[in-house]
Amino acid sequence: MTSPPRARGRAGAASSSAKPAGSQPHRAPLEPKPFRPQRTLFVTLMIVFVLWVAGLLAMYFTTLYQERGNELPVPEQPDAR
């Protein structure tokens, strides 16, 4: 529901007369500041990521990849007929 036109008119008139003509727009006092780039955090996280991927590759090649060549051939069984 909207407020009555009289209430908006009074508030609008009071705020427009209080501002000087050449002032800049008012900014909220609790406006969030943008983050600064954290180079050391980025490098640290990148090193952790590379070590994690290297660990995954090492585990893959030491377990699953070697099992491909270790398959024993199944001997053919002669028919019993």
Backbone as CSV, one residue per row, in Angstrom:
resi,resn,N_x,N_y,N_z,CA_x,CA_y,CA_z,C_x,C_y,C_z
1,MET,0.848,-1.165,0.000,0.000,0.000,0.000,0.898,1.232,0.000
2,THR,0.496,2.250,-0.706,1.301,3.469,-0.786,0.848,4.466,0.268
3,SER,1.716,5.381,0.583,1.382,6.407,1.569,0.523,7.478,0.901
4,PRO,-0.232,8.209,1.687,-1.074,9.270,1.104,-0.212,10.343,0.449
5,PRO,-0.723,11.008,-0.555,0.059,12.037,-1.254,0.491,13.184,-0.357
6,ARG,-0.287,13.487,0.677,0.091,14.593,1.561,1.387,14.282,2.304
7,ALA,1.513,13.037,2.805,2.702,12.680,3.579,3.938,12.681,2.682
8,ARG,3.794,12.170,1.486,4.932,12.180,0.577,5.295,13.595,0.169
9,GLY,4.317,14.424,-0.018,4.570,15.801,-0.418,5.333,16.574,0.652
10,ARG,4.991,16.376,1.913,5.688,17.073,2.997,7.132,16.588,3.119
11,ALA,7.333,15.269,3.060,8.690,14.739,3.187,9.538,15.156,2.001
12,GLY,8.950,15.141,0.824,9.691,15.528,-0.368,10.050,16.999,-0.354
13,ALA,9.149,17.820,0.133,9.406,19.255,0.171,10.485,19.582,1.197
14,ALA,10.462,18.892,2.331,11.450,19.166,3.365,12.842,18.734,2.911
15,SER,12.933,17.596,2.240,14.253,17.119,1.832,14.797,17.924,0.663
16,SER,13.921,18.406,-0.217,14.417,19.174,-1.356,14.890,20.559,-0.931
17,SER,14.274,21.140,0.086,14.692,22.468,0.528,15.952,22.394,1.396
18,ALA,16.249,21.239,1.997,17.412,21.118,2.869,18.705,20.949,2.076
19,LYS,18.633,20.486,0.834,19.849,20.264,0.042,20.321,21.556,-0.610
20,PRO,21.602,21.854,-0.528,22.126,22.981,-1.289,22.132,22.646,-2.781
21,ALA,22.137,23.659,-3.596,22.003,23.458,-5.034,23.207,22.725,-5.640
22,GLY,24.418,22.954,-5.179,25.600,22.374,-5.801,26.163,21.167,-5.078
23,SER,25.406,20.529,-4.199,25.956,19.405,-3.427,25.931,18.121,-4.248
24,GLN,26.817,17.211,-3.877,26.871,15.902,-4.529,25.818,15.000,-3.916
25,PRO,25.423,13.936,-4.626,24.413,13.032,-4.052,24.931,12.357,-2.792
26,HIS,24.039,12.154,-1.858,24.380,11.568,-0.566,24.594,10.063,-0.718
27,ARG,25.702,9.532,-0.160,25.988,8.100,-0.197,25.635,7.499,1.153
28,ALA,25.205,6.271,1.113,24.855,5.576,2.350,26.101,5.417,3.214
29,PRO,26.000,5.572,4.528,27.185,5.493,5.393,27.757,4.079,5.486
30,LEU,26.963,3.055,5.278,27.442,1.679,5.394,27.559,1.007,4.033
31,GLU,27.944,1.760,3.030,28.107,1.184,1.691,29.320,0.261,1.689
32,PRO,29.197,-0.946,1.152,30.323,-1.887,1.188,31.485,-1.421,0.316
33,LYS,32.688,-1.655,0.807,33.890,-1.307,0.054,34.291,-2.497,-0.805
34,PRO,34.801,-2.269,-1.990,35.242,-3.399,-2.810,36.483,-4.053,-2.200
35,PHE,36.642,-5.356,-2.464,37.795,-6.080,-1.945,39.076,-5.659,-2.643
36,ARG,40.168,-5.682,-1.895,41.476,-5.441,-2.490,42.009,-6.780,-3.006
37,PRO,42.747,-6.799,-4.106,43.344,-8.047,-4.564,44.363,-8.559,-3.545
38,GLN,44.266,-9.809,-3.192,45.170,-10.430,-2.227,46.106,-11.371,-2.996
39,ARG,47.230,-10.865,-3.415,48.141,-11.631,-4.252,48.688,-12.864,-3.530
40,THR,49.060,-12.722,-2.262,49.623,-13.870,-1.537,48.578,-14.959,-1.323
41,LEU,47.348,-14.573,-1.059,46.281,-15.564,-0.912,46.048,-16.297,-2.228
42,PHE,46.058,-15.574,-3.337,45.867,-16.185,-4.641,46.987,-17.178,-4.944
43,VAL,48.231,-16.789,-4.703,49.366,-17.674,-4.984,49.304,-18.907,-4.089
44,THR,48.969,-18.720,-2.825,48.864,-19.849,-1.899,47.780,-20.828,-2.342
45,LEU,46.617,-20.311,-2.692,45.539,-21.183,-3.148,45.877,-21.865,-4.470
46,MET,46.595,-21.193,-5.338,46.991,-21.801,-6.603,47.985,-22.941,-6.370
47,ILE,48.913,-22.758,-5.438,49.872,-23.824,-5.124,49.140,-25.026,-4.524
48,VAL,48.194,-24.776,-3.635,47.415,-25.872,-3.045,46.640,-26.606,-4.129
49,PHE,46.051,-25.889,-5.057,45.296,-26.501,-6.145,46.193,-27.365,-7.029
50,VAL,47.366,-26.854,-7.382,48.293,-27.622,-8.231,48.753,-28.880,-7.499
51,LEU,49.046,-28.782,-6.199,49.443,-29.966,-5.440,48.307,-30.980,-5.359
52,TRP,47.080,-30.509,-5.230,45.925,-31.404,-5.166,45.742,-32.152,-6.489
53,VAL,45.843,-31.434,-7.603,45.714,-32.080,-8.915,46.865,-33.054,-9.126
54,ALA,48.080,-32.687,-8.729,49.219,-33.594,-8.859,49.003,-34.854,-8.017
55,GLY,48.455,-34.711,-6.830,48.158,-35.870,-5.994,47.116,-36.778,-6.626
56,LEU,46.075,-36.188,-7.207,45.065,-36.990,-7.888,45.658,-37.747,-9.066
57,LEU,46.497,-37.079,-9.847,47.131,-37.756,-10.997,48.070,-38.863,-10.527
58,ALA,48.807,-38.610,-9.452,49.713,-39.636,-8.932,48.931,-40.853,-8.462
59,MET,47.831,-40.636,-7.768,47.018,-41.768,-7.312,46.403,-42.518,-8.490
60,TYR,46.001,-41.794,-9.526,45.420,-42.443,-10.692,46.444,-43.332,-11.385
61,PHE,47.627,-42.798,-11.628,48.629,-43.559,-12.374,49.231,-44.692,-11.551
62,THR,49.200,-44.608,-10.226,49.752,-45.703,-9.420,48.724,-46.786,-9.121
63,THR,47.450,-46.536,-9.357,46.444,-47.565,-9.064,45.699,-48.002,-10.318
64,LEU,44.843,-47.203,-10.844,43.974,-47.598,-11.946,44.717,-47.795,-13.263
65,TYR,45.646,-46.944,-13.564,46.316,-47.014,-14.855,47.126,-48.293,-14.986
66,GLN,47.732,-48.769,-13.905,48.542,-49.990,-13.967,47.670,-51.229,-14.104
67,GLU,46.443,-51.201,-13.653,45.573,-52.368,-13.727,45.148,-52.683,-15.151
68,ARG,45.289,-51.763,-16.071,44.917,-52.021,-17.458,45.803,-53.091,-18.089
69,GLY,47.084,-53.039,-17.818,48.015,-53.978,-18.434,48.119,-55.292,-17.685
70,ASN,47.568,-55.420,-16.495,47.696,-56.616,-15.679,46.554,-57.603,-15.868
71,GLU,45.746,-57.405,-16.887,44.630,-58.317,-17.099,45.164,-59.653,-17.613
72,LEU,44.782,-60.721,-16.959,45.206,-62.047,-17.370,44.284,-62.556,-18.469
73,PRO,44.865,-63.156,-19.495,44.005,-63.693,-20.549,43.238,-64.905,-20.034
74,VAL,42.024,-65.026,-20.437,41.190,-66.149,-20.038,41.472,-67.307,-20.997
75,PRO,41.934,-68.451,-20.472,42.222,-69.568,-21.378,40.933,-70.126,-21.963
76,GLU,41.049,-70.566,-23.216,39.888,-71.160,-23.868,39.672,-72.560,-23.359
77,GLN,38.465,-72.875,-23.065,38.152,-74.204,-22.582,37.547,-75.013,-23.732
78,PRO,38.045,-76.185,-23.923,37.497,-76.981,-25.019,36.054,-77.418,-24.690
79,ASP,35.297,-77.593,-25.748,33.913,-78.023,-25.561,33.914,-79.461,-25.067
80,ALA,33.011,-79.766,-24.182,32.921,-81.113,-23.584,32.031,-82.025,-24.425
81,ARG,31.658,-81.673,-25.602,30.773,-82.506,-26.417,31.464,-83.678,-26.957
